[in-house]
Structures are given as structure tokens and as C-alpha cells.
Amino acid sequence: MKVFDLQCANSHAFEGWFANEQDFQRQLAQELVQCPFCADARVHKLLSAPRIQRGVAPPSNTVSESSAPQAPEVSEAGQWLSRMREWVAGSEDVGERFASEARAMHEGDLPGRAIRGVASAEETRELLSDGILVLPVPPALSEPLH
């Protein structure tokens, strides 16, 4: 999983999670990468330092009361990701009907419920411009963390 610091043409900074660089470039070319604040698809990567997770904290020079190894603390982002993954798993997958289902719920033609599915960049822009709040969710949220 690659985490990139991104910025839209309106200077909004945000993170994007991708399987790899090629996945990022493919999604960028298809205008699937959009600013979560303004839906602008004119996005570029910012410079960022690599993040290396080794899974354990460096050894301490102090003596602890317990000699048993302690599990590393789960980061706030990791906790958020776990909660988001649980929410996504509990939503109904409506597939290609996502845009029409979201619009029907917004207009009161269908009862509101948590849904997920697929929408084109144009469908997403139209939903957002009509005041229908949608959140692009990376596919990796439905896969286990490595």
C-alpha cells in the first residue's frame, strides 16, 4: 500500500492510498483521484518522506517492571482505518447502480441506508454539484492490512 500526499489545483492537501505507483497513475489519468474538499481532479503529488513501519518500538535504556514485550500502539490513522473498514463492510454493495441509488435516496424516492458501489468521475462530480455527499473510498478498505 502506498500513501501519497496530494494537493489539488485549489491548494487543498490530502492523502491518497493506492496499491502502487501504477495504480495511482491509472486512477489519475481516469480522473478518479479527486480532492475530497472540492472534487477537483487536477491533482498532483507533494514531496513526502517515506514511512517505514518496523512493527516494534526501538529498545529503551530504562528497565521496565515487566520483561514481556509490549505491543506497539495502534496509530490514530490505523484506528480510523479500522473503523472505516467496519463501516464499509456493513454497507450494501449496489455496484454500478451507485449514482442512481444515491440520487434516489437524496430525493426521498428510496429509504436512506449505507451504500457503496462504483461511479464514474463524471457521475461523482454531478452528485457533488447537486449537493449529494459521496465519499470516494479506496478499494483497499475492503482488503486486510498487510
C-alpha positions as CSV (number, residue, x, y, z in Angstrom):
1,M,0.0,0.0,0.0
2,K,1.4,3.4,-1.0
3,V,0.3,6.6,0.8
4,F,0.8,9.8,-1.2
5,D,0.5,13.3,0.0
6,L,-1.6,15.0,-2.7
7,Q,-2.8,18.5,-3.5
8,C,-5.5,19.8,-5.8
9,A,-5.3,22.9,-8.0
10,N,-7.2,24.8,-5.3
11,S,-4.3,24.1,-2.8
12,H,-6.3,21.6,-0.7
13,A,-3.8,19.0,0.7
14,F,-5.0,15.4,1.4
15,E,-3.7,11.8,1.4
16,G,-4.3,9.2,-1.2
17,W,-3.9,5.4,-0.7
18,F,-3.0,3.3,-3.7
19,A,-1.9,-0.3,-4.4
20,N,1.3,1.1,-6.1
21,E,2.5,4.0,-8.3
22,Q,0.9,2.5,-11.4
23,D,-2.5,2.3,-9.7
24,F,-2.1,6.0,-8.8
25,Q,-1.2,7.0,-12.3
26,R,-4.1,4.9,-13.8
27,Q,-6.6,6.5,-11.5
28,L,-5.2,9.9,-12.0
29,A,-5.5,9.5,-15.8
30,Q,-9.1,8.4,-15.5
31,E,-9.8,11.4,-13.2
32,L,-10.8,9.1,-10.4
33,V,-8.4,10.9,-8.0
34,Q,-10.3,13.9,-6.7
35,C,-10.0,16.4,-3.9
36,P,-12.3,15.3,-1.0
37,F,-12.9,19.0,-0.3
38,C,-13.8,20.4,-3.7
39,A,-13.9,17.3,-6.1
40,D,-11.2,18.9,-8.3
41,A,-9.5,16.2,-10.4
42,R,-6.4,18.4,-11.1
43,V,-4.3,16.6,-8.5
44,H,-0.5,16.2,-8.1
45,K,1.7,14.5,-5.6
46,L,3.5,16.6,-3.0
47,L,7.0,15.7,-1.8
48,S,6.9,13.4,1.2
49,A,9.2,11.4,3.4
50,P,8.9,7.6,3.2
51,R,7.2,5.9,6.1
52,I,8.8,2.8,7.4
53,Q,6.8,0.6,9.8
54,R,9.0,-1.9,11.6
55,G,6.3,-3.2,13.9
56,V,8.1,-2.7,17.2
57,A,9.4,0.3,19.2
58,P,13.2,0.8,19.5
59,P,14.7,-0.7,22.6
60,S,14.7,1.5,25.7
61,N,17.6,2.1,28.1
62,T,15.2,2.1,31.1
63,V,14.2,-1.0,33.0
64,S,10.5,-1.8,33.0
65,E,8.6,-3.7,35.6
66,S,7.6,-6.3,33.1
67,S,10.1,-8.0,30.8
68,A,7.3,-9.1,28.4
69,P,7.4,-7.3,25.1
70,Q,4.7,-4.7,24.7
71,A,2.6,-4.5,21.5
72,P,3.1,-1.3,19.6
73,E,0.4,1.3,20.0
74,V,-2.1,1.5,17.1
75,S,-1.9,4.9,15.5
76,E,-4.8,7.2,15.2
77,A,-4.8,6.6,11.4
78,G,-4.9,2.9,11.9
79,Q,-7.8,3.2,14.3
80,W,-9.7,5.4,11.8
81,L,-8.9,2.9,9.0
82,S,-10.3,0.0,11.1
83,R,-13.5,1.9,11.8
84,M,-13.8,2.9,8.1
85,R,-13.3,-0.7,7.1
86,E,-16.0,-1.9,9.5
87,W,-18.4,0.8,8.2
88,V,-17.7,-0.2,4.5
89,A,-18.2,-3.9,5.3
90,G,-21.6,-3.1,6.8
91,S,-22.8,-1.1,3.8
92,E,-24.8,-2.6,0.9
93,D,-22.9,-3.0,-2.4
94,V,-25.1,-1.6,-5.1
95,G,-22.4,-1.9,-7.8
96,E,-22.9,0.2,-11.0
97,R,-26.3,1.5,-9.6
98,F,-24.4,3.6,-7.0
99,A,-25.2,7.1,-8.6
100,S,-28.8,6.3,-9.2
101,E,-29.4,4.8,-5.8
102,A,-27.6,7.7,-4.0
103,R,-29.7,10.2,-6.0
104,A,-33.0,8.3,-5.3
105,M,-32.2,8.3,-1.5
106,H,-31.3,12.0,-1.6
107,E,-34.6,12.9,-3.4
108,G,-36.6,10.7,-0.9
109,D,-37.6,8.1,-3.5
110,L,-35.8,5.4,-1.6
111,P,-35.2,5.0,2.2
112,G,-31.7,6.1,3.3
113,R,-29.1,3.4,4.0
114,A,-25.4,3.0,3.8
115,I,-24.4,2.0,0.3
116,R,-21.2,1.5,-1.6
117,G,-20.6,0.9,-5.3
118,V,-19.0,2.2,-8.4
119,A,-19.4,5.7,-10.0
120,S,-17.6,7.4,-12.8
121,A,-15.7,10.6,-12.2
122,E,-18.5,12.5,-14.1
123,E,-21.2,10.8,-12.0
124,T,-19.4,11.7,-8.8
125,R,-19.0,15.3,-9.9
126,E,-22.7,15.5,-10.7
127,L,-23.7,14.1,-7.4
128,L,-21.5,16.5,-5.5
129,S,-22.7,19.5,-7.6
130,D,-26.3,18.5,-6.7
131,G,-25.4,18.6,-3.0
132,I,-25.4,14.8,-2.6
133,L,-22.4,14.0,-0.4
134,V,-20.4,11.0,-1.5
135,L,-17.0,9.8,-0.4
136,P,-14.6,8.1,-2.8
137,V,-13.3,5.1,-0.8
138,P,-10.2,3.2,-1.9
139,P,-10.8,-0.5,-2.8
140,A,-8.1,-1.4,-0.3
141,L,-10.5,-0.7,2.6
142,S,-12.3,-4.0,1.9
143,E,-9.0,-5.9,1.9
144,P,-6.9,-6.8,5.0
145,L,-4.0,-4.6,6.0
146,H,-0.5,-6.1,5.4
